[in-house]
Amino acid sequence: MEFTKTAVDGCWIIDLKPFEDARGGFARTFCVDEFAEHGIPTEVKQANMSWNHKKGTMRGMHRQIAPAAEGKLVRCVRGTIVDCCLDLREDSPTFGKNVMVELSADNHRALWIPPYCAHGYLTMTDDTEVTYQVSGMYSPEHERGQRYDDPAFGLQWPGEVDVISDKDKAWPDWDGKEIVR
């Protein structure tokens, strides 16, 4: 695997180094030693999948506050999404910065979202599937979110949002509270 630093401290783009022959291809998608070398937690407590019917579907921006740390390794296994990591960790050198990365079934790329960063994505094609390996347990009482279009962050999504949950539309404007690390 190839790990590329991003503009958000602790957020990594992870590209595969495939081996290909007449049968097709093979690549390692997870390695405890390689992840640990890059400061990425290696204990997986949950594995999740989401699927989306329509291009223009927005999921996010979700995060959990202390003590419910939850980092995510996100990969798109069907279709294409643009995934976003927004740093909301108070003492982070990259607080308030974001990174958006195209993840697709074709590029096999993954994105590591550090704990306490907000995460969301926009589907760029119909019929997408996204998998997550999660380092913590989901805790509804510690869940928080920001709107994808909150003016405090100025996120520049590469397409229109046509489908979004009522919950994700209703997150309040950023007030600077509950920032953690």
N, C-alpha and C positions, 0 to 999 in steps of 0.2 A: 504494500500500500504506500501511497505517497501522501504525506500530510502537508497542507499548505496553510500558513497563518493567514488570518483575515484581519480586518480593521477592528474587530471586537476581540479584546483580550480573552484568550482561552477558547475561542470559537475556531474550529478547524474545518477546512474542506478536506475530504478524504477521497482520493481517487484510487481506483484499483490498478493493479499491474497484472493484467490478464496473461495467461498462457493460452495460446490458440494453436490448434492443429486441424486436421481434416474432420474430426468429430465435432468441433465447436470450440468452446472456451472454458476456462476455469480461472477463478481468482479467489483469494482469501478476502473476506469482508470484515473479519474481526480477529484480532490477536491481542491477548492480554498484555504481552510484553511490549508490543509496538504502541498500543494505546497508553500504557503506563509511562513509556518514554516521553510522551507528549502531554503528560499530566491529566489524562482523561480517565475518569473513574472506570473501572473494569467490571464492577459488580452490576449485573443486570437483574433488576427486581421485577420488571414487567416488560412484556413485548406486546405492542399494540399495532393495529392496522386500521386505516380509514380508507374508504372509497368514496368517490365523488362522481356524480353522473354528468355534470355540465362544466364546460369551460367557463371561467369566471366565478368559480366557487371560492369563497374566502373562508378559511379556518384560522381563527386566532384574533388577537395576539394573547396567548395564554402563558401563565407562569405560576409558580407556587412560591409562597413566602416561608420564612423560617418558622418552625424547624423542619419543614417538609421539602428539603432540597430535592430537585428533580432535574437532572440533566437528560438530554435526549440525543440519540443518534438517529437521524432521519434519512430515509432513502425512498425514492420514488421507484416503484417496481413496474408500474404501467402508466404510460402517458408522460406528461411533463408538468412540473410545478415550478414556481419561483418561491423559494423558502427564505424566510427572514428571521434573523436573530437580532434582537434589540437589547442592548446592555442597559439594565436598570439596577445594577449593583452600585450602591452608594460610594464605596471606596475603590471602585474600578478605575484604572487610568483611561478607560475608553467609555466611561459612563455617558449614556445618551447617544452613542454611535450605533449604527446598524450595518448589517451586511445582508445582501440579497444574492442568492445563488440559484441558478437553474439546476434542478435535479430531474433526471429523466430515466426511463427504462433504457434509453440508448446510451447515455453517458455513464451510467452505473455509479454516479457520484453520490456521496453522503455528506451530511453536515452535522457536526457536533455542536449542540446548543448547550452552553454551560448552565449549571443550576442558577436560578434567580434571574436569568435573562428571559425576556418575553419571546415567544415563538409563534409564528403563523405562516401560512402559505396561501398562494393564489394558484388555482389550476389554470394551465395554459392550453389544455386539450380536454375534450370530453373523456369520460371513463378512465379516471386516474385511480391508482392505488398507492398508498403511502404506508411504509412500515416504520415503527419506532422501537428502539431498544432504550429502555428508561432505567436510570440509575436509582430512582426512588419510587416509593409507593404513592399513588394518587391519593390526595387528601382534600376532599371537597371544601372543608372549612379553611384551608390554606390557599385555595385557588384564587387568583386575581387575573385581571386582564386589562388590556388597553385596546381602544378601537384602532383598527387598521388605518383610519384616516384622522386620528387625533392630531390637531394642529401643533401640539407641543413637539412632535417628532418629525413631521414633514416627510413621512415615508413615501417614496416614489415607486408605486407599483406599476408594472409594465403592461397593465391591461385594466379593463373595467371590471368592477365587482358586480355580478348579477345575482348571485345566490349567497346569502349569509344568514346565520341563525339569529333569532331575536336576541338571544343572550349576547352574542358578539357585537350586535348593533348597539346594545344598551350600556356597554361599559362606559363609566364616566370619564370626563376629560382628566388628563393627568394633573394630579395635585401635589406630586412630590412626596407623598406619604408611602410608607411601607416599601422603601427601598432598602435592600439588604445585601450583605455578603458575608 
